[in-house]
Amino acid sequence: MDLEYSQEHESFRTSVRTFLKGWPLQGNEAQLPIEQQETLFRKRGIDAGFVYRKVPKKYGGSEQDDDAIKDQIIQEEFHAAQAPRDLSTQGAGMLVPTLLEFGTEAQKERYIPPALFGEENWCQGYSEPGSGSDLASLQCQARLEGDEWILNGQKIWTSSAQRAQMMFGLFRTEPDAKKHAGISYLLVPMDTPGLEVRPLREMGGGHEFNEVFFTDARIPAGNIVASRGQGWQVSRATLVHERNLIGNPNMMREAFGDLLNLARTRQIEGRPAIEDLGFRRRIAEIEGYVQTGELSGMRQFTAAHRGEMAKVMRPMMMNKVSSTDTMQMIMKCAYDLLGGDGVLAPTEEELDNWGRTTTSSGWVLQYIFSMGPAIAGGATNIQLNIIGERGYGLPRDLRKAN
Ligand SMILES: Cc1cc2nc3c(=O)[nH]c(=O)nc-3n(C[C@H](O)[C@H](O)[C@H](O)COP(=O)(O)OP(=O)(O)OC[C@H]3O[C@@H](n4cnc5c(N)ncnc54)[C@H](O)[C@@H]3O)c2cc1C
C-alpha cells in the first residue's frame, strides 16, 4: 500500500481547496433556495473538472481522465468543506452510472443532464412489502399492451418519492420465466395517472419513506432500460453504486470529527467528557475502526490506480458493512454523551436535513437514522452472506427453490 500522495496529486489537492473557497456561496447567491445553490455550484465544479468526472461532456459531465487518486482527493476535500458532491442523489449517484452502462443513446441524452443538475429528481422503486432481501421475488407487474406498459402493484420504502419526478423501478414483465429472468428495469414518470404516493412516517418523526401504488398506470413501451427480462442485471449495477455511496469512509471521518467536538464540549462531573476514561476508551476504539476504513479505502484506490481491482474485491464488498457499523458506534457514543438531552425532539429543519447539525436534537435524529443504512441497499446479514460466498468461496447458504 502506498500512503504518500505524489507532488502532482498534492498540487491537485491545492487546486481543489482553492475551488472550494467558493462554497458556501456568498452575497445574492446565498439567498437562492439551497437546491439552486447546489446546482450552481455543481455546474462550476463541472467547469473546473472536479464534478461528474466520469460523465461524458455531451451528457453534461466534465469527462476527465480516469484517476482514482484524484477522485479520492476530491472526495476528501469536498467532504471536509461540506460541499455538494456529484454522487449524493439517487438520480446522479445511481441512475446516471446505470444508464451510462446500459441505456440507449436517446435515454442518456434525455435523462442524464437533468439528473446531474438536480432539475429532475429520481426515486428507486425496488422493495415491495414481501420482497426486500429476497428482491427477485418482487410481484409488481408490468404488462406490455400495444406501445405501452401497464403497471399494477405496490412498492414500499421508496425514499423521497414525494419529491421525485421520475422513478427507476423493477417490474415483473415475464411472469412465466424463472424469478430473476422475469424482471425488467423501467423508467416511470411520477405524474403518471394511476400512480399514487402515500407517506410513511419514520420513528424519528420525519417523512422520507413512501408507499407507491400502481393501478393500471400506463407508461411508454420505450421506457425500458436494456431488454425485457434483463432488469436483474441492470439493477445489480445500480446497487453497486448505492452500496459504494453508503460505504463512503469519508462520512465516518466527518462524523468522528463531530463526535470529538461533542466529547470536548459536554461535561461529566465538571470536566470535559473527553477526559472521562470510559468515553476515552470508546472513542479510541471507534477511531481504530475509522482508520481501518480509511486504510481499506486507500488500498482500493492504490489497486485501482495500478489496474489491480480484482485483488481488492473483498474489502470493497466489506465497505458498506464496516462503515455502517462504525457510523452506528459513533452515533451511539454521541447519544450516550448527550445524557438527559437525549430525549430532545428534533426540529423541523433537522428533520428536513436528516439531523445534519450538531445540536443535541440533531444528534438524536442522526442516532436514530444511523440504523437505516445498515438495512438500505441490502441488509448487513445479506451482505455478510455475499462476502462469505462470493468473496471467500464458502458454501452457499440454504435458499428457497425458485
Ligand atoms: C434508510 C433506508 C432507505 C431505503 N430506501 C429505499 C428506496 O429508496 N427504494 C427501495 O426500493 N427500497 C428502499 N429501502 C428498503 C431496503 O432496500 C430494504 O429494507 C432492505 O432490502 C431489506 O428488506 P426488508 O426491509 O424487506 O427486510 P427483510 O428482507 O424482511 O429482512 C428482515 C431481516 O431478516 C434478515 N434476513 C432476511 N433474509 C435473510 C437471509 N437469507 N439470511 C440472513 N438474514 C436474512 C435481514 O438481514 C433483516 O435483518 C430502504 C431502506 C432503508 C432502511
The ligand as an SDF file (V2000), in Angstrom:
LIG
                    3D

 53 58  0  0  0  0  0  0  0  0999 V2000
  -32.8740    4.1480    5.0240 C   0  0  0  0  0  0  0  0  0  0  0  0
  -33.4990    3.2130    4.0200 C   0  0  0  0  0  0  0  0  0  0  0  0
  -33.7690    3.6760    2.7390 C   0  0  0  0  0  0  0  0  0  0  0  0
  -34.3590    2.8170    1.8170 C   0  0  0  0  0  0  0  0  0  0  0  0
  -34.6720    3.3290    0.5720 N   0  0  0  0  0  0  0  0  0  0  0  0
  -35.2500    2.5130   -0.3330 C   0  0  0  0  0  0  0  0  0  0  0  0
  -35.5990    3.0280   -1.6260 C   0  0  0  0  0  0  0  0  0  0  0  0
  -35.4220    4.2170   -1.9080 O   0  0  0  0  0  0  0  0  0  0  0  0
  -36.1490    2.1830   -2.5220 N   0  0  0  0  0  0  0  0  0  0  0  0
  -36.3720    0.8550   -2.2490 C   0  0  0  0  0  0  0  0  0  0  0  0
  -36.8300    0.1500   -3.1250 O   0  0  0  0  0  0  0  0  0  0  0  0
  -36.0910    0.3400   -1.0150 N   0  0  0  0  0  0  0  0  0  0  0  0
  -35.5320    1.1420   -0.0600 C   0  0  0  0  0  0  0  0  0  0  0  0
  -35.2510    0.6650    1.1970 N   0  0  0  0  0  0  0  0  0  0  0  0
  -35.6400   -0.7120    1.5280 C   0  0  0  0  0  0  0  0  0  0  0  0
  -34.4560   -1.6690    1.6600 C   0  0  0  0  0  0  0  0  0  0  0  0
  -33.8970   -1.9740    0.4140 O   0  0  0  0  0  0  0  0  0  0  0  0
  -34.9990   -2.9340    2.3780 C   0  0  0  0  0  0  0  0  0  0  0  0
  -35.4340   -2.5250    3.6620 O   0  0  0  0  0  0  0  0  0  0  0  0
  -33.9290   -3.9860    2.5100 C   0  0  0  0  0  0  0  0  0  0  0  0
  -33.6140   -4.5540    1.2690 O   0  0  0  0  0  0  0  0  0  0  0  0
  -34.3680   -5.1190    3.4870 C   0  0  0  0  0  0  0  0  0  0  0  0
  -35.6040   -5.6100    3.1020 O   0  0  0  0  0  0  0  0  0  0  0  0
  -36.8190   -5.7250    4.1520 P   0  0  0  0  0  0  0  0  0  0  0  0
  -36.9820   -4.4040    4.8360 O   0  0  0  0  0  0  0  0  0  0  0  0
  -37.9890   -6.2820    3.4340 O   0  0  0  0  0  0  0  0  0  0  0  0
  -36.3230   -6.7350    5.2760 O   0  0  0  0  0  0  0  0  0  0  0  0
  -36.3410   -8.3410    5.2010 P   0  0  0  0  0  0  0  0  0  0  0  0
  -35.8440   -8.7870    3.8620 O   0  0  0  0  0  0  0  0  0  0  0  0
  -37.6820   -8.8170    5.6300 O   0  0  0  0  0  0  0  0  0  0  0  0
  -35.2480   -8.6990    6.2750 O   0  0  0  0  0  0  0  0  0  0  0  0
  -35.5530   -8.6300    7.6840 C   0  0  0  0  0  0  0  0  0  0  0  0
  -34.3330   -9.1370    8.4520 C   0  0  0  0  0  0  0  0  0  0  0  0
  -34.0880  -10.5060    8.1010 O   0  0  0  0  0  0  0  0  0  0  0  0
  -32.7350  -10.6800    7.6430 C   0  0  0  0  0  0  0  0  0  0  0  0
  -32.6980  -11.6790    6.5480 N   0  0  0  0  0  0  0  0  0  0  0  0
  -33.5590  -11.7610    5.5020 C   0  0  0  0  0  0  0  0  0  0  0  0
  -33.1820  -12.7790    4.6870 N   0  0  0  0  0  0  0  0  0  0  0  0
  -32.0460  -13.3370    5.2290 C   0  0  0  0  0  0  0  0  0  0  0  0
  -31.1720  -14.4080    4.8460 C   0  0  0  0  0  0  0  0  0  0  0  0
  -31.3710  -15.1250    3.7240 N   0  0  0  0  0  0  0  0  0  0  0  0
  -30.1020  -14.6790    5.6350 N   0  0  0  0  0  0  0  0  0  0  0  0
  -29.8610  -13.9710    6.7720 C   0  0  0  0  0  0  0  0  0  0  0  0
  -30.6770  -12.9240    7.1820 N   0  0  0  0  0  0  0  0  0  0  0  0
  -31.7460  -12.6200    6.4280 C   0  0  0  0  0  0  0  0  0  0  0  0
  -32.3130   -9.3170    7.1250 C   0  0  0  0  0  0  0  0  0  0  0  0
  -30.9060   -9.1440    7.2020 O   0  0  0  0  0  0  0  0  0  0  0  0
  -33.0390   -8.3850    8.0960 C   0  0  0  0  0  0  0  0  0  0  0  0
  -32.2800   -8.2230    9.2680 O   0  0  0  0  0  0  0  0  0  0  0  0
  -34.6850    1.4870    2.1530 C   0  0  0  0  0  0  0  0  0  0  0  0
  -34.4130    1.0220    3.4560 C   0  0  0  0  0  0  0  0  0  0  0  0
  -33.8420    1.8830    4.3840 C   0  0  0  0  0  0  0  0  0  0  0  0
  -33.6060    1.3670    5.7710 C   0  0  0  0  0  0  0  0  0  0  0  0
  1  2  1  0
  2  3  1  0
  2 52  2  0
  3  4  2  0
  4  5  1  0
  4 50  1  0
  5  6  2  0
  6  7  1  0
  6 13  1  0
  7  8  2  0
  7  9  1  0
  9 10  1  0
 10 11  2  0
 10 12  1  0
 12 13  2  0
 13 14  1  0
 14 15  1  0
 14 50  1  0
 15 16  1  0
 16 17  1  0
 16 18  1  0
 18 19  1  0
 18 20  1  0
 20 21  1  0
 20 22  1  0
 22 23  1  0
 23 24  1  0
 24 25  2  0
 24 26  1  0
 24 27  1  0
 27 28  1  0
 28 29  2  0
 28 30  1  0
 28 31  1  0
 31 32  1  0
 32 33  1  0
 33 34  1  0
 33 48  1  0
 34 35  1  0
 35 36  1  0
 35 46  1  0
 36 37  1  0
 36 45  1  0
 37 38  2  0
 38 39  1  0
 39 40  1  0
 39 45  2  0
 40 41  1  0
 40 42  2  0
 42 43  1  0
 43 44  2  0
 44 45  1  0
 46 47  1  0
 46 48  1  0
 48 49  1  0
 50 51  2  0
 51 52  1  0
 52 53  1  0
M  END
$$$$
